[in-house]
């Protein structure tokens, strides 16, 4: 027929026969009742598909020659279009079909069993009829009905669930929809339905969920609810502005918590406990960011910014962190090995990085290190040197040069003493001595407070220690004590009790040092060689002290430790602060000169900005102080003011 030019007639008759056949099949589908409707539709669709393949094979010549040249629809595609228009879009089938599909999906959401195989075959039929059929006739109403469903359900959930429970339900719904798409929908529908669930269950309720009383983000942070936090982080990823919202709330909470910690007057009484609380807080939030927030850099930066903010609210943080290091390197970490101590030092360095006044820390650390080294009270030389390496890595050689000089001096002193005793005649019977050779400038100057020494040891210095033989109710012990402790104990050779004022008058030990000394002798459990009346942990000038004849110890040699000053007195603090301010002046001037030498001419505000940028690694200089140092440099003719514009400074070669 095609060869004899009857192709158009054959094509038209094909359409006519297909239409007639499909109208009959349409009536059969329309007649199917209840649950048999989809089954009948599938059966007729399968028959139609098979018939189309056979017709295409029979009319293969027409399909390959006549149809392309006459620009007609190929036979198989023609059969699909006719099925779509006559059967699927039949007035009695179209609405019923899609209502049935959506009803099955709703039943499945309500935990009813449905025939997934039948659903898969039906949606596959829609996809084969063309993406426009699947999307327009099924996917669009499916997404609209889903939005309505999840809008209502989310409202019910949020009224009766706490934040954690709600997020679990949202997570489960997202998983269900993903699995549903994989079973019987087009893969491209997955993202679309996920967006619907995200919008209705998460985005629309994000603020209420995050701020939910007793269970929102802040409560999750307080209670270390890592699983809930992980779920919140993962679920809200698809919500606009989620990152900034969660980060902002976390940062505000950390700042408020930290502010409470660093301004609590009770906690400030114990610097070691104060720093330990900071470390614990850092560990807590580091774990949250690591475990729950996938080490997200945005959250790490927010956490670092928050800690830097509140740690510097307390201007004694540099001193307290140095005291904490001193405590750990003098006493060690209970039950810890070298690796544990190293871990503690690493955590301390994290706090150190947040300090804006690193030079204040340096001042205290130098004093504490000097006392540890000279008194031989450091628990680990390795830990001391490790701390030095960490400080050098963070702040550079200049920061640690004098500290390294201390270790060099001690090594020189040890070598010198070994050489001295190696060359000393063995026949000479003389007391042993230990001499420390210290480089001027490397070691901090120590205030040498005077006291009235017993005549037996008038040659001993204020940083020395002594061994005292003592008898308690017939029991003999050898007490290792400091110079001040020895001065106090020697008074009890002739009397059994003395008042605080009597001890002070007899020894002339400064009040601050005397109170620490008496506290270590009378208030430390297991080492109270003196009794205090009245009994309390604090020393008062109205107290009376008695020789404790009932003192006992399993050890013959008993070391009586010194109660370390956990914090400076106000005069000491003012003196330290004054020394720091004085040390800053030449550093500020050097920075000003460097800036002006490179720029030659610069206005005042730019000088302040550049100098601050150069020095902020060690401390934040006060703009007023920078202005004073500029004036000083002008007076000494390093700089001069521009004659036409007084705001400009010029560098003088």
TAVENBEL-V764385 format. One record per residue. N is the residue number from 0. RES is the residue in one small letter. SS is DSSP state (A for helix, B for strand, O for the rest). PSI is psi as a letter, one per 30 degrees, with the letter a starting at -180 (* if undefined). Layout:
N	RES	SS	PSI
N	RES	SS	PSI
This chain:
0	x	O	e
1	x	O	e
2	x	O	e
3	x	O	g
4	x	O	g
5	x	O	g
6	x	A	e
7	x	A	e
8	x	A	e
9	x	A	e
10	x	A	e
11	x	A	e
12	x	A	e
13	x	A	e
14	x	A	e
15	x	A	e
16	x	A	e
17	x	A	e
18	x	A	e
19	x	A	e
20	x	A	e
21	x	A	e
22	x	A	e
23	x	A	e
24	x	A	e
25	x	A	e
26	x	A	e
27	x	A	e
28	x	A	e
29	x	A	e
30	x	A	f
31	x	O	k
32	x	O	k
33	x	O	b
34	x	O	f
35	x	A	f
36	x	A	e
37	x	A	e
38	x	A	e
39	x	A	e
40	x	A	e
41	x	A	e
42	x	A	e
43	x	A	e
44	x	A	e
45	x	A	e
46	x	A	e
47	x	A	e
48	x	A	e
49	x	A	e
50	x	A	e
51	x	A	e
52	x	A	e
53	x	A	e
54	x	A	e
55	x	A	e
56	x	A	e
57	x	A	e
58	x	O	h
59	x	A	e
60	x	A	e
61	x	A	e
62	x	A	e
63	x	A	f
64	x	A	e
65	x	A	e
66	x	A	e
67	x	A	e
68	x	A	e
69	x	A	g
70	x	O	h
71	x	O	l
72	x	O	k
73	x	O	l
74	x	A	e
75	x	A	e
76	x	A	e
77	x	A	e
78	x	A	e
79	x	A	e
80	x	A	e
81	x	A	e
82	x	A	e
83	x	A	e
84	x	A	e
85	x	A	e
86	x	A	d
87	x	A	e
88	x	O	g
89	x	O	k
90	x	O	e
91	x	O	f
92	x	O	e
93	x	A	d
94	x	A	e
95	x	A	e
96	x	A	e
97	x	A	f
98	x	A	e
99	x	A	e
100	x	A	e
101	x	A	e
102	x	A	e
103	x	A	e
104	x	A	e
105	x	A	e
106	x	A	e
107	x	A	e
108	x	A	f
109	x	O	g
110	x	O	h
111	x	O	l
112	x	O	k
113	x	O	l
114	x	O	j
115	x	A	e
116	x	A	e
117	x	A	e
118	x	A	e
119	x	A	e
120	x	A	e
121	x	A	e
122	x	A	e
123	x	A	e
124	x	A	e
125	x	A	e
126	x	A	e
127	x	A	f
128	x	O	f
129	x	O	k
130	x	A	e
131	x	A	e
132	x	A	e
133	x	A	e
134	x	A	e
135	x	A	e
136	x	A	f
137	x	A	e
138	x	A	e
139	x	A	e
140	x	A	e
141	x	A	e
142	x	A	e
143	x	A	e
144	x	A	e
145	x	A	e
146	x	A	e
147	x	A	e
148	x	A	e
149	x	A	f
150	x	A	e
151	x	A	e
152	x	A	e
153	x	A	e
154	x	A	e
155	x	A	e
156	x	A	e
157	x	A	f
158	x	A	f
159	x	A	f
160	x	O	l
161	x	O	l
162	x	A	e
163	x	A	e
164	x	A	e
165	x	A	e
166	x	A	e
167	x	A	e
168	x	A	e
169	x	A	e
170	x	A	e
171	x	A	e
172	x	A	e
173	x	A	e
174	x	A	e
175	x	A	e
176	x	A	e
177	x	A	e
178	x	A	e
179	x	A	e
180	x	A	e
181	x	A	f
182	x	A	e
183	x	A	h
184	x	O	l
185	x	O	k
186	x	O	f
187	x	O	f
188	x	A	f
189	x	A	e
190	x	A	e
191	x	A	e
192	x	A	e
193	x	A	e
194	x	A	e
195	x	A	e
196	x	A	e
197	x	A	e
198	x	A	e
199	x	A	e
200	x	A	f
201	x	A	d
202	x	A	e
203	x	A	f
204	x	A	g
205	x	A	e
206	x	A	e
207	x	A	e
208	x	A	e
209	x	A	e
210	x	O	g
211	x	O	k
212	x	O	k
213	x	O	f
214	x	O	g
215	x	O	a
216	x	A	e
217	x	A	e
218	x	A	e
219	x	A	e
220	x	A	e
221	x	A	e
222	x	O	g
223	x	O	h
224	x	O	i
225	x	A	e
226	x	A	e
227	x	A	e
228	x	A	e
229	x	A	e
230	x	A	e
231	x	A	e
232	x	A	e
233	x	A	e
234	x	A	e
235	x	A	f
236	x	A	e
237	x	A	g
238	x	O	k
239	x	O	k
240	x	O	g
241	x	A	e
242	x	A	e
243	x	A	e
244	x	A	e
245	x	A	e
246	x	A	e
247	x	A	e
248	x	A	e
249	x	A	e
250	x	A	e
251	x	A	e
252	x	A	e
253	x	A	e
254	x	A	e
255	x	A	e
256	x	A	e
257	x	A	e
258	x	A	e
259	x	A	e
260	x	A	e
261	x	A	f
262	x	O	g
263	x	O	j
264	x	O	e
265	x	O	e
266	x	A	f
267	x	A	f
268	x	A	f
269	x	O	j
270	x	A	e
271	x	A	e
272	x	A	e
273	x	A	e
274	x	A	e
275	x	A	e
276	x	A	e
277	x	A	e
278	x	A	e
279	x	A	e
280	x	A	e
281	x	A	e
282	x	A	e
283	x	A	e
284	x	A	f
285	x	A	e
286	x	A	e
287	x	A	e
288	x	A	e
289	x	A	e
290	x	A	e
291	x	A	f
292	x	O	g
293	x	O	h
294	x	O	h
295	x	O	k
296	x	A	e
297	x	A	e
298	x	A	e
299	x	A	e
300	x	A	e
301	x	A	e
302	x	A	e
303	x	A	e
304	x	A	e
305	x	A	e
306	x	A	e
307	x	A	e
308	x	A	e
309	x	A	f
310	x	A	e
311	x	O	f
312	x	O	f
313	x	O	j
314	x	O	f
315	x	O	g
316	x	A	e
317	x	A	e
318	x	A	e
319	x	A	e
320	x	A	e
321	x	A	e
322	x	A	e
323	x	A	e
324	x	A	e
325	x	A	e
326	x	A	e
327	x	A	e
328	x	A	f
329	x	A	e
330	x	A	f
331	x	O	l
332	x	O	k
333	x	O	k
334	x	O	g
335	x	O	k
336	x	O	a
337	x	A	e
338	x	A	e
339	x	A	e
340	x	A	e
341	x	A	e
342	x	A	e
343	x	A	e
344	x	A	e
345	x	A	e
346	x	A	e
347	x	A	e
348	x	A	e
349	x	A	e
350	x	A	e
351	x	A	e
352	x	A	f
353	x	A	f
354	x	O	k
355	x	O	f
356	x	O	i
357	x	A	f
358	x	A	f
359	x	A	e
360	x	A	e
361	x	A	e
362	x	A	e
363	x	A	e
364	x	A	e
365	x	A	e
366	x	A	e
367	x	A	e
368	x	A	e
369	x	A	e
370	x	A	e
371	x	A	e
372	x	A	e
373	x	A	f
374	x	A	f
375	x	O	h
376	x	O	g
377	x	O	k
378	x	O	f
379	x	O	j
380	x	A	e
381	x	A	e
382	x	A	e
383	x	A	e
384	x	A	e
385	x	A	e
386	x	A	e
387	x	A	e
388	x	A	e
389	x	A	e
390	x	A	e
391	x	A	e
392	x	A	e
393	x	A	e
394	x	A	f
395	x	O	l
396	x	A	e
397	x	A	e
398	x	A	e
399	x	A	g
400	x	A	e
401	x	A	e
402	x	A	e
403	x	A	e
404	x	A	e
405	x	A	e
406	x	A	e
407	x	A	e
408	x	A	e
409	x	A	e
410	x	A	e
411	x	A	e
412	x	A	e
413	x	A	e
414	x	A	e
415	x	A	e
416	x	A	e
417	x	A	e
418	x	A	e
419	x	A	e
420	x	A	f
421	x	A	e
422	x	O	f
423	x	O	k
424	x	O	k
425	x	O	f
426	x	O	f
427	x	O	k
428	x	O	j
429	x	O	l
430	x	O	k
431	x	O	k
432	x	O	l
433	x	O	j
434	x	O	k
435	x	O	k
436	x	O	j
437	x	O	k
438	x	O	k
439	x	O	k
440	x	O	f
441	x	O	f
442	x	O	k
443	x	O	k
444	x	O	k
445	x	O	k
446	x	O	k
447	x	O	i
448	x	O	k
449	x	O	l
450	x	O	l
451	x	O	j
452	x	O	k
453	x	O	k
454	x	A	f
455	x	A	f
456	x	A	h
457	x	O	f
458	x	O	f
459	x	O	k
460	x	O	l
461	x	O	f
462	x	O	g
463	x	O	l
464	x	B	l
465	x	B	l
466	x	B	k
467	x	B	k
468	x	B	k
469	x	B	l
470	x	B	k
471	x	B	j
472	x	O	h
473	x	O	f
474	x	B	k
475	x	B	k
476	x	B	l
477	x	B	j
478	x	B	k
479	x	B	j
480	x	B	l
481	x	B	l
482	x	A	e
483	x	A	e
484	x	A	e
485	x	A	e
486	x	A	e
487	x	A	e
488	x	A	e
489	x	A	f
490	x	A	f
491	x	O	g
492	x	O	e
493	x	O	f
494	x	O	l
495	x	O	f
496	x	B	k
497	x	B	k
498	x	B	l
499	x	A	e
500	x	A	e
501	x	A	e
502	x	A	e
503	x	A	e
504	x	A	e
505	x	A	e
506	x	A	f
507	x	O	g
508	x	O	k
509	x	O	k
510	x	A	e
511	x	A	e
512	x	A	e
513	x	A	e
514	x	A	e
515	x	A	e
516	x	A	e
517	x	A	e
518	x	A	e
519	x	A	f
520	x	A	f
521	x	A	f
522	x	O	f
523	x	O	j
524	x	O	k
525	x	O	f
526	x	O	g
527	x	O	i
528	x	O	f
529	x	B	l
530	x	B	k
531	x	B	k
532	x	B	k
533	x	O	l
534	x	O	k
535	x	O	l
536	x	O	f
537	x	O	k
538	x	O	k
539	x	O	l
540	x	O	f
541	x	O	g
542	x	O	l
543	x	B	k
544	x	B	k
545	x	B	k
546	x	B	k
547	x	O	j
548	x	O	f
549	x	O	g
550	x	O	k
551	x	O	l
552	x	O	k
553	x	O	f
554	x	O	k
555	x	O	e
556	x	B	k
557	x	B	k
558	x	B	j
559	x	O	j
560	x	O	l
561	x	O	k
562	x	O	j
563	x	O	k
564	x	O	j
565	x	O	f
566	x	O	l
567	x	O	l
568	x	O	l
569	x	A	e
570	x	A	e
571	x	A	e
572	x	A	e
573	x	A	e
574	x	A	e
575	x	A	e
576	x	A	e
577	x	A	e
578	x	A	e
579	x	A	e
580	x	A	e
581	x	A	e
582	x	A	f
583	x	A	f
584	x	A	e
585	x	A	e
586	x	A	e
587	x	A	e
588	x	A	e
589	x	A	e
590	x	A	e
591	x	A	e
592	x	A	e
593	x	A	e
594	x	A	e
595	x	A	e
596	x	A	e
597	x	A	e
598	x	A	f
599	x	O	e
600	x	B	k
601	x	B	k
602	x	B	l
603	x	A	e
604	x	A	e
605	x	A	e
606	x	A	e
607	x	A	e
608	x	A	e
609	x	A	e
610	x	A	e
611	x	A	e
612	x	A	e
613	x	A	e
614	x	A	f
615	x	O	f
616	x	O	f
617	x	O	e
618	x	O	l
619	x	O	j
620	x	O	k
621	x	O	k
622	x	A	e
623	x	A	e
624	x	A	e
625	x	A	e
626	x	A	e
627	x	A	e
628	x	A	e
629	x	A	e
630	x	A	e
631	x	A	e
632	x	A	e
633	x	A	e
634	x	A	e
635	x	O	g
636	x	O	h
637	x	O	e
638	x	B	l
639	x	B	l
640	x	B	k
641	x	O	k
642	x	O	e
643	x	O	f
644	x	O	j
645	x	O	f
646	x	O	f
647	x	B	k
648	x	B	k
649	x	B	k
650	x	B	k
651	x	O	k
652	x	O	*
